[in-house]
């Protein structure tokens, strides 16, 4: 229900031009559902980590279990058979994007701010966005070229290693085979990494 309600913002107000951005419509909405529920206390920290494990697990299933070799963007052309790559890969990219935005701006900008920026331009009937627009808005907010990030996460057929992004929020991600993922606190996490974690997820 939370996912579908968020589609009023990302899906019905922000409309992708074609299937190439199904990952953004579905995956970003999945990730923002997790963030919104966490920040509003719908579940505790252990449930949050379980949900984060699911992001990594779904991507593993797509890439290793199903052996889907297309890019995350290409997977949107046939969304249901490629569901784990569209939703799982898209949500994992969303998490990484949230972290990347915050790192580039010392925490001033995250994914919610990117969505607000895009809404200001594309939240009007008859307007649609493409990946280049997402990268442009992200670049304007951070003052950096964000295109390499999207090339690595949603335009590449290579396996995307999300572990550094978990480290960036004070967590450790361990995976095994194609369907096991474990998230735990990184005891070596810095104050900046922990601050980023709390800024995103609101858990204390």
N, C-alpha and C positions, 0 to 999 in steps of 0.2 A: 504493500500500500504506500509506504514512504517513497519507494522508487517511482511509482506511477504519479504520485503527487508532485514530485520534483520535475517530472516531465512537463508540467505547466510552465516551468522556467526553461528547462533545457530539453527541447523537443517540440513544444507547441509555440513558445515565444521565440526561442532560438531554433531556427530550422536549417538543417544541413542541406546543401545544394544537391548532393547525390550520395550514393552508398559509400563513397570513400570516407565519409565522416560518421558512419554508423558507430564506430568505436567511440567517438566523442559523445554522441547522443546517448548511447547505452552504457558505455564503460564509465564515462565521467559521472553520469547519473548514479550508477552503482556505487562509485567511490564517494560521491557527495552524500548519498544515503547513509553510508557508514559514518562519515564525519558528522553529519547532522544528528544522528541517533546518539553517537558518543558524546557530543557536546551538550546534548539535552538530557543526559543521564538515563537513556533508555536501557543501556546495558553497562556493566562494569568493565574494568580493565581486562580481565581474563577473556570476556566475550569480545572485546575489541581486538585482542591479539588473535583470537580464533577467526574473526572476520578478515584480518589482514593476512593470516595464513591462507585463507580461501582465495585471495587475489593471486598469490603466488602459485597455489595448487592448480587453479583453473588454467593459468598460463602454461604450467608444466604439462597438464593433460593435453592441451592443444598441440604444443610443440613436440613433446616427447611421446606421449601416449597415442594421440591421433596422427602424429607426424604431419601436421599441417605446415606446409612450406611456403605459403603465401605471406605477404605482409599483413599487418593488422588492418590496414586500410583496405587491401584487396579482399579480405575476409568478409567485409560488409556486403559484397555483391551477392552473397548467398548466406544470409545471416544465421538462419537456424542450424544448418549442418555445421557451420563454423562458429557456433555460439560461444564456445569456451575461449576462442581467440578474440572475438568481437567484444564480449562482455568482460572476460577475465583479463585479456591482454589490454583492453581499453581502460579498465579500472586500474590495473597496475601502472599503465602509462600516466593515468590521472594522478595517482599517488606520487609518482616520480616528478611529475610536472609541478605539483603543489610544493614539494620539497625544493625543486630547482628554482622556482620563483622566489621562495622565501630566502634561500641562500644568496641569490643575486641581489636582494634588496635589504639585507639585514633584518628580515622578518616583516617588512612593511607591506609586502604584497604576497598573496597566496592565490590559490585557485578561485576562491569566492570573488576576489577583486577582479580576476580575469573574466569571470562570467559576467560580472556587473559591467565591465568595460565593453564586452561584446554585446550585451543587452542594449546598451546605449546606442549602438549602431545598427544592430540587427533585430532588435525586439519590436519590429514594426511589420505589419502585414505585407506580404509580398517580397520581403527581403530574405536572402539566404546567405550562408557563409560557407567558405571552403577552408582547407587546411592553411593556405597562405594567409587567410584572414586571422586565424587563430595565432599563427606565428607572428604576424604583424602586431596584434594587440599585446601579446606576451613580450615582444621586443620593446614596444613603446613603454610598457609598465616597468621593465627592468633596465632599459637602456643598453641591452645586449642583443646580439644576434641569436635568436632561439631556434633558428632553422636546423642547426646540427642536432639539437635535442630531438626534434621530431623525426629527423632522418634516422636516428638511432633507435627510437622507440616504436614508431608506427609505419615507417617507410622502408625498414630493413627486413630482410628475410633471415637475418642472423638471430641467434638467441639473445634476448635482452637480459642481462644480469642485473637484477634489481637490488642485490645485496648492499651495494654502497649507499643506496637511498634509505634502506632500513638503518644502516649505521648512522646516517645523517640525522636520524631522529632518536638515537640512543637505543636502538633495538638490534638484535641479531636474527638473521634469517638463515635457517639450515634446511636443505631439501635432500630428498632421497628418492631415487628412481623417478617416476613420473607422477606420483600422486600423494607424496608425503611432504609436508612443509611445516616447519616449527618456528615460531617467533618467541623470543624471550628477551628480557632486559639485558643490555650490554653493560656489564659492570664497569667497563672502562669508558663509559660515555662521558663526554665533556658537558660542562654547564650549558654551553651553547646548543648542543644537540638535544639535551633534555628540555631546554626552553622551547626549542622548535617543536618537540613532541607535544608539549602542553599547549602551545599556541594553536596547533592543528586540531588536536583531539580533545582538549579541555579536561583531560583526566588528571586528577590529583590524588 
